Amino acid sequence: MDGYSLSDLWSILIMQGFSGLSLFSVLLLMALGMAIIFGQMGVINMALGEFMTIGAYAVYFFSKMAGKYFPALMPYYFIIAIIAAFVIAFLVGYAVEYLLIRHLYKRPLDTLLATWGLSLIMQQVFRSLFGAREVSAVLPDWLMGAWKPTANIDIPLNGLFVMAISIVVTALVVLFMYRSSWGLKVRATTQNRVMANAIGINTKKIDRITFAAGCGIAGIAGATFTTIASTGPTSGSLYIVDTFLVVVFGGTASLFGTIVSAFSIAQAQSILTFFMTNAMGKVVTLLTIIIILMLRPEGLFASKVRK
Amino acid sequence: MEYVNKGRMMSAFYNKWLGGKKGAIELAILAALIFIVMPLWLDIFRLNLVGKYLTYAFAAVGLVMVWGYGGVLSLGQGVFFGIGGYCMAMFLKLEASDPVSTAHQTTPGIPDFMDWNQVTHLPLFWEPFHSFAFTLAAVIVLPVLFAYIIGAAMFKRRVGGVYFSIITQAIAAILTILVVGQQGLTGGINGITDLKTLHGWNINTDSAKYLLYYVNGALLIGVILICKFILSSKLGRLLLALKDKEDRVRFSGYDVANFKIFTFCLGAAISAIGGAMFTLQVGFMSPSFVGIVPSIEMVIFAAVGGRMSLVGAVYGTLLVNYGKSAFSESFPSLWLFFMGSLFIGVVMFFPSGLSGLYETYLQPRLANWSKTFKNRSGQKIESCSDGAAK
């Protein structure tokens, strides 16, 4: 670390910290999507990364359309694209639940394999539709600048924007989960499926909507992802393991835990990456999490439920 | 009890190791296929390819034990395959980089990729791999140790199911990144290549390839025998009980975790043998056999063969790999569709795989057929071919 003065180090820390915040936003959204599905049904959707890719391609598609046919809409398309990303991923998720997942609830390990198969198929579909090369959406001008609080510190605006989106989405999820009747039903189903069924909650319907909502949130994650990297057919699949680690590290039943763990993992990764090679930063972060999880499998914030 | 005579021992062997008449026939057919049909039918290039697939079959057989009978799905089987393979590759690489043949390097006597990466002395963990005995021990001991650490940490805390699967997958991912990242120590993404001799015996000749193919086949059959023995013992029955009603086994006073750790370690050791044989037959080892994708493909081999069938796992491996090479030669883009549908189809429609198909469709017919055959042949020997035709 020699060669850096103290103020340099401080600036690096702030800037890497902010680039970590972009990663944090993507991881947080993905983790929310996974936590909802995993918490609800005990099922891991291995194709969640591909739902994220759906969102990313949706933004790309909208930016192309806007650029070609409606140049006047160019500054605003991103907002519409985010909503579209959610809707498309939601609909695909709904269909997947209906066709595939609902037949496998009793066999979570098989769901894992089936959704992995689904992810392979979806990757190939992306490749056929959009080509194997990575594409990137043209971002509107107002997202391109940087905010310079001091001379050495550059904070890209798109990072701030992405953060804002993930905060809004997180707030919405919390609101829905704890303040709406749908959330009440979801929580009831999670806690005791049989009882929930007995008192007249249509748990099958709840399952389907929850699964689709989780996929939709992954779609939003994909939309925000386009601001930090370009999109390829396999971009999403790189995030699935990280996402799962975020969810279990935070404690599966705790939304607050998910936020804290997404933050710490993203920050650790992006700050370590600066001082080590890219690969080693990731290895050190993930290995630390695995070791902590081996010692404390219930995660940071365990719900006090006897299992 | 009473005295044990030789005949009784023979029948114990027959029932315990082979699994009775049915098991013996299945195993004999597999052995005939591996040892006689394949070598007669295929040229050495194709046979070597089959040998490579059969090394994956070790991992699949391991998964039948861990997943089918142990009830825990390991998505990190490639890790153990890789550890076994890398141990063997390190030994062979050290033999291939003796000071004479590496005299042109900046530092003679170390593997070429280290020289390219400005490593000037052999890293400490490479040193013991000069010894063949150590290498053979390491192929088994290292993966078992690693599996024990993971298994003990997870199973003792009653972690299982999906959670365990993803943790093993994460470990596979980490190990791949690590191996690829530490190019100077591990050969990076290219892996350890240019392996030449084993104790001065050139492993790249055709005769060596034949011999290694047979050694590999014999080891595979041996491993299946050992697994059958374990399954027919009390331990095997407990594993089955554990899979169906874990809590009941626990309340009966058994330490459930130890059984799971045992199967997980066993699966690891079996995969590692496959990895070591892979290195010997194919002549290199690379991180592309360690990571997430190969590990989960090994699961599909076992699933296609039938997750509860040791012999089925071998057929599943051969079939999927044959499909893979046939498809990816002619329609590379269709391959992923095919593989994806295979995952979904096997899980949704054929959860017990090929062996399930065999047991539900083929076996009743065969039994029927042989019954008519027996009846007819009892009546008149001449009419038996007619009877079979009817």
Contacts between the chains, C-beta under 8 A, distances in Angstrom:
chain1	res1	chain2	res2	distance
A	38	B	162	7.8
A	42	B	161	7.6
A	42	B	162	6.8
A	43	B	162	7.3
A	44	B	162	5.0
A	44	B	165	7.8
A	44	B	166	6.3
A	100	B	344	6.7
A	100	B	348	7.3
A	103	B	348	6.2
A	104	B	347	6.9
A	104	B	348	7.2
A	107	B	347	7.8
A	107	B	351	7.8
A	108	B	161	6.0
A	108	B	162	5.0
A	109	B	67	7.7
A	109	B	73	4.5
A	109	B	161	6.8
A	109	B	162	6.6
A	109	B	165	6.6
A	110	B	347	4.4
A	110	B	351	6.9
A	111	B	347	7.9
A	112	B	73	7.0
A	112	B	75	7.9
A	112	B	162	6.0
A	112	B	165	6.0
A	113	B	296	7.7
A	113	B	299	6.5
A	113	B	300	7.3
A	113	B	303	6.7
A	113	B	343	5.3
A	113	B	346	7.8
A	113	B	347	5.2
A	114	B	343	6.0
A	114	B	344	4.9
A	114	B	347	4.5
A	114	B	348	6.5
A	116	B	296	5.9
A	116	B	343	5.7
A	117	B	339	7.2
A	117	B	340	4.3
A	117	B	341	6.8
A	117	B	342	6.8
A	117	B	343	2.5
A	117	B	344	4.3
A	117	B	347	7.5
A	118	B	340	6.5
A	118	B	343	7.7
A	118	B	344	6.5
A	119	B	340	7.6
A	120	B	336	4.9
A	120	B	337	7.8
A	120	B	339	5.4
A	120	B	340	3.7
A	120	B	343	7.0
A	121	B	336	6.9
A	121	B	337	5.8
A	121	B	340	3.6
A	121	B	341	6.9
A	121	B	344	7.9
A	123	B	336	6.4
A	124	B	333	6.6
A	124	B	336	4.0
A	124	B	337	5.5
A	124	B	340	7.2
A	127	B	333	7.2
A	128	B	333	6.9
A	241	B	166	7.0
A	241	B	169	6.1
A	241	B	170	4.9
A	241	B	173	5.1
A	241	B	292	7.2
A	244	B	166	4.7
A	244	B	170	7.3
A	245	B	170	6.0
A	248	B	163	6.5
A	248	B	166	7.7
A	277	B	181	6.2
A	279	B	177	5.1
A	279	B	178	7.5
A	279	B	180	6.6
A	279	B	181	3.3
A	280	B	181	5.7
A	282	B	177	5.9
A	283	B	174	5.7
A	283	B	177	5.3
A	283	B	178	5.1
A	283	B	181	6.7
A	286	B	170	6.3
A	286	B	173	7.3
A	286	B	174	5.0
A	286	B	177	8.0
A	287	B	174	5.8
A	290	B	167	6.6
A	290	B	170	6.0
A	290	B	171	6.5
A	290	B	174	7.0
A	293	B	167	6.6
A	294	B	150	7.5
A	294	B	153	3.7
A	294	B	154	6.6
A	294	B	167	7.9
A	295	B	153	7.3
A	297	B	154	7.0
A	297	B	157	5.0
A	297	B	159	4.5
A	297	B	163	7.1
